[in-house]
Amino acid sequence: MLLPMIHHRFLRLIGVIVWVMASSALSWGEGGAADPEERGEAVTGTTVIIHGFQLSGTMPDWPFHMAEAVRVRAGEGRIFSYDPASGDLNDCGHPACGPQGAGGETVIVFDWAADSAESGTGFSEAAAEALVAGLVRWAGSDPPLAILDHVHLIGHSRGAVVSSETAERLLAAGLPAPEQVTSLDPHDTGAFGLSEDRPEPEGLWDDLDVNDLHPDYRCGSPPGEPSGVCSWLGLGYHDNYWRDVDGWPCLFDPDGKTVPGGSDFDASGLGAFCHSDVHAWYHFTIDTAAATHPVTGDPPGADWFDPAITTCDTAARTWPLARTIDGYNVSRVGGSAVRCPDDPGAMQQVLFNFNLAEGLVNGDLEKQSSASAFSGWQFHGGGGSGQLADDGDDYLRLDAGQWRRHNRFLVPGGAFGVRFCRKIEAAGAGDLLTLILHQGAGSRMMYEEDPVAASGWQCRTVALTEEERGLPSVLEIVVADNGAPPSARIGVDDVGLVMGVFIDGFESGDTAEWSSVVP
């Protein structure tokens, strides 16, 4: 077995070289990551505020007030609200938003309210996938609306899962690492079994599955427990503020959790400090002069800050610092030199590589669908017709005249193809199965087939051009109807990207699963 193992490792090395060469030669097109000073852009940084689970499916007010506080603190800035349908950034129309500048800090309020309310799995992950595509698009617009060189992701509750997955994908794509990720009472464990200390995902709105392709990840506490929030090696800084409080007035309140590797403030000891109080507390560290919160009208709690404590020498603490020292004050815009240390030795190395099952969220249709949607294929540019079917393995079934789009995603620099599997359940001479790649204002038909005869599952790989790499994209699958009988019915499954890193298609991140035999 020695020769095959050596040959296999040589092939893997070739794949890594291909990835590096493709990434270094890439121009990035409209999603450019060039030096902002060379491009002469007025944007100095990008802050993204990500709300958590919204049962109503509508946006809360607090992110807009937080965005305005950031804009004022920055001295110059512009607030945008993200439109999940179009992927556009719209000028803030919320009453909280004050006079907007032409440059400075771009503050984005990320609206994923509709999908945050879906009870299945994969929706947080799909929102992150779309956010990565958006950041690349907005950084590449003319003039740029954002820059990737200075990104601060702020996520509350289930939004902390979105921010974590966004950071992971940026790192995996070889894009600039976020300079800071802030987790506000991160919650990934769903509506039932609210304790994070459990071996298996369960309950509604559960995000413990987002890293399940990587059993080597040690993001949970204790290590080895599933976790939807990680502190990634390579981040500029990760600060985490959380509490776990039972009883009145925090009845039925989601609990936050520690995130190994980050600077960690366990605020469980503060009086009546509930889930929403964490983002309110953070707001008071942005606007340090505010007497009351702009949404609740409440002042900060009597024990929320300690003016006597102005230094921090530990990565884990249970006491607050001074209001002008804690929280947002350690950010780039906040400008404080005092920063509680994080713990890089406990941070998780990113093993995500966009390959196959990881490349497109729920491309294999294995995520648990909700009553009305399945993740990755609805919201953020996705949608269409068709239905989930099951032949022992979930797949997408399209009748003639039906189509489905996957949500917006980034084609990374190392991708060289799109792979999918299809079976023809009913032939339809003249009906056409097509795959269309939408990028910017252009589209390309990547694949076309006339399903003239029934067949079992067969898989296809379609090449991507060099110009298509590095761009925000939408993939559309269509079964066109020629209007004459018979009509086609086609199953589609295992839709994903093919990368050059692992030639044998390995994607789990668990080195024990590496094949020693040349495929």
C-alpha positions as a printed Julia matrix, in Angstrom:
519×3 Matrix{Float64}:
   0.0    0.0     0.0
   3.01   2.31    0.3
   3.17   3.26   -3.39
  -0.55   4.11   -3.68
  -0.33   6.18   -0.5
   2.66   8.13   -1.85
   0.94   8.6    -5.2
  -2.25   9.76   -3.44
  -0.35  12.29   -1.36
   1.39  13.52   -4.51
  -2.0   14.07   -6.15
  -3.19  15.97   -3.1
  -0.07  18.14   -3.28
  -0.78  18.86   -6.96
  -4.31  19.88   -5.94
  -2.98  22.31   -3.34
  -0.62  23.84   -5.92
  -3.53  24.24   -8.35
  -5.52  26.01   -5.63
  -2.67  28.39   -4.78
  -1.93  29.22   -8.43
  -5.61  29.8    -9.23
  -6.09  31.99   -6.19
  -2.97  34.08   -6.79
  -3.71  34.61  -10.5
  -7.35  35.51   -9.99
  -8.39  39.05  -10.91
 -11.62  38.78   -8.83
 -13.63  40.68  -11.46
 -16.52  42.59   -9.88
 -15.73  40.99   -6.54
 -12.23  42.41   -6.3
 -10.22  42.29   -3.08
  -7.63  44.83   -4.17
  -5.96  47.27   -1.79
  -8.62  49.9    -0.97
  -6.02  52.68   -1.08
  -5.06  51.7    -4.64
  -8.73  51.85   -5.64
  -9.19  55.27   -4.06
 -12.4   54.3    -2.33
 -13.92  56.35    0.47
 -15.06  53.36    2.56
 -12.74  52.78    5.51
 -14.35  49.7     7.04
 -17.39  47.43    7.05
 -19.52  46.56   10.07
 -22.28  43.95    9.69
 -24.98  43.64   12.38
 -26.85  40.32   12.35
 -29.99  39.77   14.4
 -31.07  36.39   15.74
 -34.2   34.26   15.55
 -37.35  36.28   14.75
 -40.51  34.27   15.29
 -42.53  36.94   13.48
 -40.28  36.76   10.43
 -39.87  40.54   10.49
 -36.89  42.73   11.3
 -36.45  43.99   14.87
 -35.65  47.65   15.53
 -32.56  47.28   17.68
 -30.03  46.55   14.86
 -30.89  49.87   13.19
 -30.37  51.78   16.43
 -27.08  49.93   16.96
 -26.06  50.77   13.38
 -26.76  54.45   14.0
 -24.7   54.36   17.19
 -21.8   52.83   15.22
 -22.14  55.48   12.5
 -22.05  58.28   15.05
 -19.13  56.68   16.91
 -17.2   56.35   13.64
 -17.62  60.06   12.91
 -18.45  59.38    9.29
 -20.42  56.52    7.83
 -23.35  55.22    5.89
 -25.99  52.7     6.93
 -27.45  50.17    4.52
 -30.13  47.55    4.93
 -29.62  44.3     3.06
 -32.45  43.19    0.76
 -32.54  39.38    0.86
 -34.61  39.14   -2.33
 -32.28  41.11   -4.59
 -29.02  41.0    -2.64
 -28.82  44.79   -2.92
 -27.84  47.25   -0.22
 -30.55  49.87    0.26
 -30.07  53.2     1.96
 -31.4   52.94    5.49
 -35.02  54.04    5.68
 -35.5   53.25    9.36
 -36.32  56.24   11.6
 -33.25  55.43   13.71
 -30.87  56.32   10.89
 -29.57  59.87   10.97
 -27.82  61.94    8.29
 -25.74  59.64    6.11
 -22.23  60.31    4.88
 -20.72  59.44    1.51
 -17.93  57.29    2.91
 -16.26  56.24    6.13
 -17.66  53.19    7.89
 -20.2   51.14    5.95
 -22.69  49.7     8.43
 -24.88  46.9     7.08
 -28.01  45.69    8.85
 -28.36  42.13    7.59
 -31.99  41.13    7.16
 -32.51  37.38    7.35
 -35.69  37.64    9.45
 -37.84  35.45    7.2
 -35.43  32.51    7.12
 -34.42  32.92   10.78
 -37.99  31.9    11.66
 -37.82  28.65    9.67
 -37.64  25.64   11.97
 -35.5   23.37    9.81
 -31.72  23.14    9.69
 -29.27  24.91    7.41
 -30.97  28.3     7.27
 -28.28  30.07    9.32
 -25.6   28.46    7.19
 -27.36  29.51    3.98
 -27.68  33.09    5.25
 -23.92  33.14    5.83
 -23.32  31.76    2.34
 -25.35  34.63    0.89
 -23.62  37.2     3.11
 -20.18  36.12    1.85
 -21.39  36.49   -1.74
 -22.81  39.88   -0.85
 -19.63  41.17    0.77
 -17.64  40.24   -2.32
 -20.23  41.88   -4.58
 -20.47  45.09   -2.56
 -16.68  45.37   -2.31
 -16.46  45.04   -6.09
 -19.14  47.6    -6.96
 -18.22  50.93   -8.5
 -17.86  52.83   -6.28
 -17.32  50.19   -3.58
 -20.01  50.05   -0.92
 -17.88  47.91    1.4
 -14.31  46.73    1.77
 -13.1   43.3     2.81
  -9.93  44.52    4.47
 -11.65  45.71    7.66
 -14.77  43.65    8.39
 -16.41  43.51   11.83
 -19.2   40.95   12.19
 -21.59  41.43   15.14
 -24.09  38.61   15.66
 -26.7   38.15   18.37
 -28.18  34.77   19.36
 -28.76  32.69   16.2
 -27.13  35.54   14.3
 -23.86  34.54   15.96
 -24.06  31.3    13.96
 -24.39  33.38   10.78
 -21.37  35.51   11.72
 -19.29  32.42   12.59
 -20.13  30.67    9.33
 -19.46  33.88    7.39
 -16.0   34.18    8.92
 -15.27  30.51    8.17
 -16.14  30.93    4.5
 -14.13  34.12    4.1
 -11.09  32.38    5.55
 -11.63  29.26    3.43
 -11.92  31.36    0.26
  -8.58  33.02    0.92
 -10.23  36.42    1.3
  -9.11  38.86    3.99
  -9.94  37.47    7.43
 -12.51  39.45    9.41
 -10.64  41.77   11.72
 -13.19  41.08   14.45
 -16.12  38.79   15.17
 -18.34  39.72   18.12
 -20.76  37.13   19.52
 -23.63  38.44   21.63
 -25.21  35.62   23.66
 -24.58  33.06   20.9
 -27.34  30.48   20.77
 -27.33  27.5    18.42
 -29.33  24.87   20.27
 -32.9   25.49   19.22
 -36.17  25.89   21.05
 -36.12  22.61   22.98
 -33.39  21.2    25.12
 -31.99  24.69   25.63
 -28.8   23.46   27.28
 -25.84  23.39   24.92
 -24.38  20.33   26.71
 -25.94  17.5    24.77
 -24.51  14.97   22.31
 -26.92  15.31   19.39
 -28.86  18.14   17.71
 -32.52  18.2    18.57
 -35.43  20.58   18.65
 -36.64  23.38   16.42
 -34.29  26.09   15.08
 -31.24  23.97   15.85
 -27.91  24.96   14.28
 -25.64  22.34   15.82
 -25.43  20.65   12.43
 -23.54  23.42   10.6
 -20.12  21.87   11.24
 -21.11  18.21   11.26
 -18.97  17.44    8.19
 -15.98  18.19   10.4
 -15.97  15.86   13.4
 -12.46  17.07   14.26
 -13.76  20.54   15.13
 -13.45  21.39   18.82
 -15.68  24.47   19.04
 -17.98  23.22   21.77
 -17.51  23.16   25.49
 -16.41  20.62   26.51
 -14.38  19.96   23.33
 -16.07  17.47   21.04
 -19.61  18.65   21.69
 -21.4   19.9    18.55
 -21.36  23.65   18.14
 -22.65  26.09   15.57
 -20.32  28.88   16.69
 -16.53  28.73   16.42
 -13.66  31.09   17.07
 -11.55  30.59   13.94
  -7.78  30.59   13.8
  -6.81  33.51   11.6
  -9.41  36.0    12.86
  -8.06  39.33   13.96
 -10.01  39.12   17.23
 -13.05  37.33   18.6
 -14.92  38.66   21.64
 -17.86  36.78   23.13
 -20.39  38.15   25.65
 -22.97  35.75   27.05
 -25.09  34.64   30.0
 -26.96  31.56   31.15
 -29.7   32.66   33.55
 -32.71  30.7    34.72
 -35.82  31.92   36.49
 -37.62  35.24   36.59
 -37.45  37.49   34.59
 -35.57  35.29   32.11
 -38.15  32.5    31.91
 -37.95  30.47   28.68
 -35.05  32.66   27.61
 -32.46  31.21   25.21
 -29.07  30.75   26.83
 -25.76  31.86   25.41
 -22.53  29.89   25.59
 -18.79  30.14   25.82
 -16.82  29.92   22.57
 -13.34  28.4    23.06
 -10.6   30.62   21.7
 -12.37  33.95   22.02
 -12.16  36.6    24.69
 -15.02  35.47   26.91
 -17.26  37.42   29.31
 -19.68  35.21   31.24
 -22.2   37.78   32.49
 -24.45  35.23   34.21
 -23.73  36.88   37.55
 -25.31  40.2    36.58
 -28.73  40.8    38.05
 -31.71  39.86   35.83
 -29.49  39.87   32.74
 -31.63  38.24   30.04
 -31.05  37.25   26.42
 -31.97  40.59   24.81
 -30.09  42.49   27.5
 -26.82  41.32   25.95
 -27.26  43.32   22.75
 -28.65  46.22   24.82
 -25.52  46.07   27.03
 -23.33  46.14   23.92
 -25.28  49.14   22.58
 -24.42  51.09   25.73
 -20.7   50.42   25.06
 -21.09  51.96   21.58
 -23.05  55.01   22.73
 -21.35  55.51   26.07
 -23.34  58.69   26.8
 -26.83  57.23   26.33
 -28.9   57.34   29.51
 -31.53  54.93   28.18
 -31.79  52.38   25.41
 -33.51  53.84   22.31
 -35.86  50.86   21.91
 -36.74  49.84   25.45
 -36.34  53.21   27.14
 -34.54  51.44   30.0
 -31.25  52.58   31.52
 -28.38  50.1    31.82
 -28.57  47.83   34.84
 -26.93  49.02   38.02
 -24.28  46.3    37.82
 -23.76  46.22   34.05
 -20.52  48.2    34.25
 -17.81  48.79   36.85
 -16.09  52.16   36.43
 -13.27  51.06   38.72
 -12.04  48.27   36.42
 -10.13  49.59   33.42
  -7.77  46.7    32.67
  -8.32  43.1    31.63
  -5.65  40.42   31.77
  -7.64  37.23   31.28
  -9.42  35.59   28.36
 -12.23  34.42   30.64
 -13.91  36.75   33.11
 -17.13  37.06   35.07
 -17.05  40.73   35.89
 -17.81  43.85   33.75
 -15.31  46.57   32.97
 -15.88  50.3    32.78
 -18.46  51.33   30.19
 -15.84  53.27   28.21
 -13.52  50.23   28.22
 -15.75  47.2    27.69
 -17.57  45.79   24.68
 -17.45  47.88   21.51
 -14.63  50.01   22.85
 -12.12  47.32   21.85
 -13.14  47.48   18.18
 -11.29  49.35   15.44
 -13.91  52.12   15.5
 -14.15  52.04   19.3
 -10.45  52.76   19.41
  -9.52  51.58   22.9
  -6.04  50.19   23.5
  -7.38  47.99   26.31
  -8.43  44.56   25.05
  -9.13  41.38   26.99
  -6.89  38.7    25.47
  -8.33  35.95   23.33
  -6.82  32.46   23.25
  -5.42  31.59   19.8
  -4.27  28.2    21.1
  -7.93  27.18   21.53
  -9.12  28.59   18.2
 -10.3   26.18   15.52
  -8.4   25.82   12.26
 -10.72  26.14    9.27
 -11.03  22.83    7.4
 -13.99  23.89    5.27
 -12.94  23.88    1.6
 -16.1   24.43   -0.54
 -15.76  20.94   -1.99
 -18.82  18.93   -3.03
 -21.28  18.7    -0.1
 -19.79  21.83    1.49
 -19.73  23.94   -1.66
 -23.44  24.78   -1.79
 -25.49  24.72    1.38
 -27.91  21.8     1.27
 -26.83  20.88   -2.23
 -27.38  17.28   -1.18
 -30.89  18.12    0.15
 -30.09  16.39    3.45
 -30.87  19.33    5.73
 -34.08  19.03    7.7
 -36.72  21.05    5.85
 -39.32  23.17    7.59
 -43.02  23.06    6.85
 -42.68  25.62    4.07
 -39.08  25.71    2.84
 -35.81  23.86    2.47
 -32.62  25.69    3.25
 -30.19  26.82    0.59
 -32.89  26.84   -2.1
 -35.19  29.57   -0.8
 -34.5   33.16    0.33
 -31.42  35.16   -0.75
 -32.04  34.71   -4.47
 -33.23  31.11   -4.27
 -36.71  29.8    -4.9
 -38.83  28.35   -7.66
 -40.89  25.22   -8.02
 -40.32  21.49   -7.62
 -40.6   19.36   -4.53
 -38.55  17.29   -2.15
 -38.77  13.58   -2.88
 -37.31  10.55   -1.15
 -36.07   7.26   -2.54
 -34.12   6.46    0.6
 -32.21   9.71    0.09
 -33.81  13.15   -0.22
 -33.56  14.84   -3.61
 -35.16  17.6    -5.69
 -37.81  16.46   -8.17
 -38.68  18.72  -11.11
 -41.5   18.13  -13.57
 -41.43  19.62  -17.05
 -41.97  23.38  -16.76
 -40.49  23.6   -13.25
 -37.27  25.23  -12.07
 -35.33  25.85   -8.89
 -32.6   28.3    -7.98
 -30.02  27.87   -5.27
 -29.41  30.89   -3.06
 -26.59  33.29   -3.87
 -23.13  31.89   -3.22
 -19.49  32.66   -3.98
 -17.62  30.62   -6.57
 -14.2   30.52   -4.85
 -10.95  30.96   -6.69
 -10.04  27.27   -6.55
 -13.28  25.91   -8.01
 -12.97  24.23  -11.39
 -16.42  22.71  -11.81
 -20.0   22.18  -10.71
 -21.04  18.6   -10.0
 -24.6   17.3    -9.82
 -26.4   13.98  -10.08
 -29.64  13.38  -11.93
 -32.04  10.58  -12.65
 -34.7   10.6   -15.37
 -37.87   9.29  -13.77
 -39.97  10.0   -16.85
 -38.6   10.76  -20.3
 -39.89  13.72  -22.26
 -38.57  13.97  -25.77
 -37.96  17.62  -26.55
 -38.07  18.69  -22.88
 -34.68  19.95  -21.74
 -32.79  19.7   -18.45
 -30.52  22.74  -18.17
 -28.16  24.23  -15.59
 -27.72  27.99  -15.82
 -25.1   30.0   -13.94
 -26.12  33.61  -13.23
 -23.35  36.08  -12.42
 -23.97  39.81  -12.33
 -25.91  40.82  -15.42
 -24.82  37.75  -17.4
 -25.86  34.1   -17.54
 -24.36  30.97  -19.07
 -26.04  27.68  -19.83
 -23.6   25.21  -18.32
 -25.41  21.99  -19.18
 -28.2   20.84  -21.47
 -29.77  17.4   -21.89
 -32.79  16.04  -23.7
 -34.19  13.32  -21.38
 -35.23  10.9   -24.09
 -35.1    7.76  -21.94
 -35.57   6.9   -18.27
 -32.39   6.2   -16.32
 -31.08   5.77  -12.8
 -28.79   8.15  -10.97
 -25.88   9.47  -13.03
 -23.5   12.24  -12.03
 -22.05  14.99  -14.18
 -19.26  17.53  -13.69
 -19.42  20.75  -15.69
 -16.33  22.94  -15.98
 -16.18  26.51  -14.72
 -14.22  29.07  -16.71
 -11.44  31.1   -15.13
 -13.57  34.23  -15.52
 -16.37  32.66  -13.46
 -14.18  32.06  -10.42
 -14.31  34.45   -7.51
 -17.74  35.83   -8.36
 -21.1   35.92   -6.55
 -23.41  33.5    -8.34
 -26.83  31.88   -8.52
 -27.28  28.39   -9.97
 -30.6   27.61  -11.67
 -31.86  24.16  -12.62
 -34.64  24.09  -15.22
 -36.7   21.35  -16.83
 -38.11  23.13  -19.86
 -41.38  21.86  -21.31
 -41.75  21.72  -25.09
 -45.52  21.56  -24.7
 -45.98  18.12  -26.22
 -46.41  14.8   -24.43
 -44.76  12.91  -22.89
 -43.53  15.24  -20.14
 -40.24  14.77  -18.33
 -39.8   14.26  -14.61
 -36.22  14.5   -13.37
 -34.59  14.07   -9.97
 -31.58  16.21   -9.04
 -29.26  15.66   -6.09
 -25.74  16.24   -4.72
 -25.26  19.65   -6.32
 -21.91  21.13   -5.36
 -18.63  22.71   -6.34
 -15.54  20.71   -7.27
 -12.27  22.04   -5.89
  -8.65  21.23   -6.64
  -7.55  20.54   -3.08
  -8.72  16.96   -2.62
  -8.64  15.05   -5.88
 -10.39  12.02   -4.38
 -13.36  14.17   -3.37
 -12.54  13.97    0.35
 -14.49  16.61    2.22
 -15.11  15.61    5.81
 -12.09  17.19    7.46
 -11.47  13.97    9.41
  -8.01  12.73    8.42
  -8.95   9.17    9.41
 -11.24   9.11    6.38
  -8.52   9.97    3.86
  -8.25   7.29    1.22
  -4.83   5.69    0.73
  -5.88   4.25   -2.62
  -5.67   6.23   -5.84
  -9.26   6.77   -7.02
